[in-house]
Amino acid sequence: MNSNLRYCSRCCLPETAEGIEFDERGICKTCISIEQKRDIDWEERERELRELLKHYKARSEGNYDCIVPISGGKDSTFQLHVLVKVYGMKPLAVTFSHNWFSETGKYNLQNALEKFNVDHIMFTPNRALVNKLAKQGLYKIGDPCWHCHAGVGAFPLQVAVKFNIPLLVWGEGPQENGRATYNNPRKYDANHFRDNSSKVSADDMINDNISLRDLGCFINPSDEKIKKVRVTGIFLGDYIFWDTEKQVEFIKKEYGWKEAEVEGTYKRHKSVECIMEGVHSYAKFIKRGFGRATNHASSDVRNNLLTRDKGFELINKYDGQRPKIMDYYLKIAGLTEKEFVQTCKSLRRGKAKDLP
């Protein structure tokens, strides 16, 4: 806990969290959203989902009923369970590979494809380009993972247009992470990932070593093409009560999904598929004064799995740890650790400028 920062009076989020808002009680927007979630008629929401999926299934005419963007992570595995096992949908699984899969991630992805018997498309950008973007992403947004954020958003849209599959089904909604609230939701649109994670477009990533021709997989189809196919995206979390902890226990038991150590946090499930999560979280810590453990502890406090004091205890233990994978990242990006830290600090905004 940093004495220079204001924190939510209920959870552990500091005022440097992107888009954070406090009410008159000092409670953050995410905590308020989770309160609202408990008052929703989820049976009615589920009926809405059932009718919506029935509509798209009826119009698919033997084609795929929907696209499920899948990493093999906890959310996309649960998404496949809901769509295939509960609603009898025929999804096309689509993976944009960040090129940084962990061994556990490789297992979980292949395991999901086999357990749900779904067809699958994966796109993997070449390693040299990923290395260049890992450096440019740090310079542009203070995050080595720009290519993942942008590709996860753009490539499923490209597949939707190419195969004429109008429905994309995502998992957790923005109401769970402070981007919106359940009483004031934000629906999916084509710019969702640019607005919420990648921040800048492919044009902004061009430099002497990266051309626009290199970046086709990171660019959305034109608005005209998206409208022609009538591409629509939904979050399952808008229609079913989203409970990450219970969902993880369920897919572990029913489908053999595996957890593993994730650098920078005490949780063993979030981003377990990516070896670079520790660097992503460490960059965030330098830039904003908190990392992945803060997000996880805050979620556990909201859901009464931890006391707030215990949350801060875990945060102090895990946030800010230099990840072991940092050496590999610095090597592929061609950076020194001093350059990494200085670049992240240069992108501090607002109250983050008061951080040491």
N, C-alpha and C positions, 0 to 999 in steps of 0.2 A: 504494500500500500504506500503510495507516494504522497507525502504530506503537502505537496504543492498542488495536488489535484482534488477536485470535488468528485465524490462517488455517489452512485445511486444509494438512497437510504435503505433500500430493500435487498439489492443484490450487490455485486462487486464491480460493476462496470464504471469506469472513470469517464469524465467529461471529454476525454480525447477520442472516445469511440465515434466513428463516423456516423453522422446523422442523429446522434443521441439527443434526446429532449427530456427534460425533467418537468413534472407537474409541480403544483404548489407544495406538495408534500415531499418533494425531492425524489420522487419515484420515476424511474426511467420508462421510456415508451415500451420497451420490450416486456418489462414486468407488468405494465398495464395491459398489454396485449394478451399475456398469459392469463390474467384475471378474466378478461372478456371471453377467452376461449372456453372457460368452464361454464358459461351461461348459454352457449349455443345449443340449438336443437340438432344434435348430430344425426339423429335418425332421419330427420328431414333432409339434411345435407346428403346423407348416403342415398336417399331416394333420388335426389337430383343427379348424383353421380351415375346411378344405375341407368336412368333415362338418357343421360348424355352419352354414355358408352353404348347403349343400345342403338342410339341414332347413328353413331359413326360405324358401328358394326354392320348395320343394315345397308349403309351406303358404300361399304368397301368393295362389294361385288366380287368377292373371292380374293381381293388383294389384301394387303395387311390392314388391320383395323386401326393401328396407331404406331407411332414410333416411341420407343423408350430409350432415351439417352442413358447409357449404362457404363459405369466405371468398374463395376464389381464391388463397389463400396456398399455400405449398409443400406443407404436409401434406395439405390437402384435395384438391389436384390429384393428388398421389400416391395418395391414398385412392381417387379415382375410377379411376385407372389400374388399381390392383389389383382393384377390384371389377368393373369393366366389362370390361377387356381380359383379365385373367387368369382370373377366375371366372365371367364371363358373367352377372353380376347385373344386375337392372334397378332402380337406385336412384332415389329422388326426392331431388334436391339441394335443401337448405333453407338459406337465408341470413338471418341476422339482421344487418341493416345497422347499423353503428355511426354512419352518417351522415358519416363522415370518410374516405371512400375517396380514395386517391391515384389519379392518372391511370394509374400502373402497375397498381394494384390493380384498377381498372375493366377494364383490358385483360385481365389474367390471369383474372378471373372470367368474363368473356364468352368468352374463348378456351377455357377449360376446358369450359364448357357446350356450345360448338360442337364441340370435338374429341371429346368423349365422347357427344354426342347424348343428353343427359339432360334430363328435365323438371325445372322449377325453380320454387321459391316463394321470394320475398324479402319480408321485412317491414322497413319503414323507419319508425322512430318520427319524429314531427315535430321539426323543427329547434329550435323554441322549448323543447320538453321536454328535448331532448338538452343544450341550453345550460344549463338549470336543473340537470340531473343532473350535468353536468360540474363544477359548483360544489359541489353537495351531496355528490358522491362524494369530493371532496377533503376536505371537512370530516369526513365519516364514516369513511373508510378511508385517507385520504392518497393517493388515486388518482382522477384525473379520468375514468377509464374504467370506473366501476362499471356504467354502463348496458350496456356491451359485454359484460363478464363475465357479468352477470345474464341478458341477453337471449340470448346464445349458449347458455346452459344451459337456459333456460325455453322459448324459442320452438320448438326442434325437438321437445321433449316435447309441446307443445301440438299440433303437426302430427301427431305419432305417434298421439295419442289421437283427433284429429279424423278422420284418414284410416285409422285402424285398421292401422297399420304398426308391428309390435312391435319391430323391430330397428333400433337406431341404431349406426352404425359411426364411431368416432372414430379418430384417428391415433396420435400419440405417447402412450405410457402414462406414468403418474406415476412410474414407476421411473427415468425419464430425468432427472427434475428434483428429486429428493430428497423427493418426497411419499410414496414407498414404495421397496422394493427388489425385485429379481427373485425373491429367496428369500422375501420377505414382501410379496407384491403387494397392491394395493388395487384391487378391482373397481369398475366404474362403478356409481353409483346416482344417484337423482334429485337429490340434494343435492351432487353432485360439484363443481359450479362455485361454489356458495355456500360450501362448505367451503374450497375451494382458491384462489378468486380474488375473487369479489364480496364475501364475508365477512359481509355483512348482507343481510337480506331486504328486499323492497319496502316493508314496513310501516315499516322504520327510515328510509326515505328521505322520508317524508311531512313536509312543513312548510307554511308559509303559502302557498307558491307551487306545491306539488306535492301532489295528492290521490291517494288510493288508486285512484280511477277512472282516473287518468292512467297507471297502472302495470300494467295488465292483461297486457301482453306480457312482463313481467318476473316473472310469478308462475307457478310450476309448476302443472300440473293437480293435482287432488286425488289422494291416495294411492289412493282407491277407483277412480278412472278409470284411473290407471296400471296398477293390478292387473287391472282388467277387460280391458284390451288386452294385458296381460302384457308390458309394455315392458321390453326388455333392451338394455343398451348394452355394447359391447365396444371395446377398444382394439386396433387392428391391431398395435401394438407389442408386445402380449402373444403374438403368434403368428408374426410375421416379424421378422427381425433388423433393428432400426431404425438406419439410418445416414443421418443428415440430409444430410451432404455429398454422398454418392453419389446420394441421391435427388434432390437439387437439380440436380446435373449431368445426371441422367437426364431429368428433365422439361424442362429447358432444351433438351436435344438433340432429344428425341422429340416434344415438344409446343409448343415455342416459348415456354415460360414465361419471364418476364422478371424480372431483378433490378433494383434501383435503390439509390441512396444512402438509408440509414436513419440518422437522427440519433441520436447517442449510442453508436454502435458502428462497428466496422470491417467487420462482415458486411453483405451487401447483400441478404439474403433473408428474415430473420426480421421479420415484421410489415411487410413492404414495402407491403402494401395499405392501411396507415393513416397519414394525415398526422400523427396525434397521438402516435405512438410516442415521439418525443423528449421530450415533456412527461411521459408515463408513466414513462419511464426516469429523467428528471431528478428527479421527485418521489421515486422510489425511492432515488435517490442521496442526496438530502437526508435522507430518513427513516431509511435503513439504512447509508449510507456506501459504497454500491456501486451500479452501474447495469447496463445491458444488456451492456456490453463485458465486465464481470466474468463474467457467465454464459457468454458466448460463448468467452472465453479459457479458462475452466475446462473447458468441453466440449472445446475443441481440445487442451488439455493431456492430458486423460484419454484422448483418441483418438490421442495421439502426433503431432499435427499441429503443435504448438508446444512449446517448452520452457517451464517454469514462469517462468523469468526473462523470456522474450519475452512471455509472457502478461501479466505485471505491467507491462511496458513499454507494451503496447497499452492496458491499463487506465488507466494514468496519462495517456495521450494522449486517450482518448475519454470515460471516465467523468467526469461532472461538468460536461461542456460545456453551456453554456446553449443550448438549442435555438432555432433561428430561429422555429419555430412557436409559441414561448412568447407572443409578442406577440398572436397571434390568439387563443390560449386565454384570456389575461387579458381580452381584449376581450369574448369571448362569455360568460365566466363573471362578468364584472363585478368583477374582483379587481385589486388592486395586486400588484406582485411581492413587496413586503414581506409582504403578507397570505399569499401563496402559500407563501413560505419559512417564515414563522412557524407556519402551519397544519401543514406537514409536520414541522417540528421538534417540535411539541406532541404528535405521535403516535409519537415514538420510544419504544421499549420495551427493557428489558434493557440490554445493553452498548451499544446505540445511544445511550443517554443520555450516554455519555462522548464522543460525537463533538463536534467543535468547532462 
